[in-house]
């Protein structure tokens, strides 16, 4: 079922990078809002849980989109779930060497 996962450390690194990008985007938007509105500087720390929550929501949305993209790519390549890829044996019994 999950035969495509061959390097879990690489997958974890990729997911950490994706979440870091999501967090950075949300933090940058939050900083821009603080600069525009000029609230007290303490608001940067008090709203950090909200920034983390929005980061997780954006990460979840990107995860769903990436999974759907992967499934669509498999579907268009003819690899439906539950199907095994056809492999050609080196010795198929034809008698040729």
N, C-alpha and C positions, 0 to 999 in steps of 0.2 A: 504494500500500500504506500509506504513512504520510502520506496527504493531509490528515489532521486537524491536523498540526503546522504552525502558521502563524507562531508567534512563538517561536523557539528561545530567545531571551533571557528571555522570560517563563517558559518551561518550566524553564530553568536556575535562575531565581530561586525558583520554586515548589519545585523539588527541594532547593535549598539550605535553604529554610525548613523543609521536612519533615525533612531530616537534622538541622538545628539543634534541632528539637523532640525528635527521638529522642535526640540526644546529651545534651540538657538533662535529659530524664527519667532516663536512665541515670546521669548524674553526680549528680543529686539523690538517687537511690536509694543510690548509693555513699556520698555524704556522710552520709545518714541511718544507714547501716550503720556508718560510722566513728564517728559520735556515739554509737551504741548500744553498740558493743563497746569503744570507747576504745583502739584500737591506737595505735602511734606515728604522729605526724603525717606522717612520711615515706611512710607507706603510701599517702597520697593521690597522691603522684607515682609511686611504684613500680607502682601498679596502673593508671596511666593508659592503657597499651596495652590492657589487658583492657577498660577502659571504652570505648575506641574500637572494639575488636572487637565487643563486645556492641551498641554503637550501630549498627555496620554490619549486624549480623545483624537487629536490629529494623527498620532502614531497608529491608533486603532483603525482610523479611516484609511490611512495609507496601506496598512496591512491587508485590509479587506480588498482594496483595489489591486494590490499586487497578487493576492491569491486568485482573484477573478481573472486577472490578466494571464496568470500562469495556466489556469484551467481553460481559458479561451484559446491560448496558444496550443495547448495539448489537443484540444478539440479540433482545431483547424489543421493540425499536423496528422490527424487520424489516430491519435493515441487516446482512446476512450478509457475511463476508469474501469479496472477489472480486466482489461485486455493485456495480454503479454505480447511483447515485441517478438516478431518472427526473427529467429536467428538462423543463419545458414551454417550448418556443420561443415567442418573441413572434410570429413569422410561421410558423404551422404549415401553411400552404398552403391554408387554407380560403377564402381570397379576402376575408376580412373585414379592414377597416382599423381 
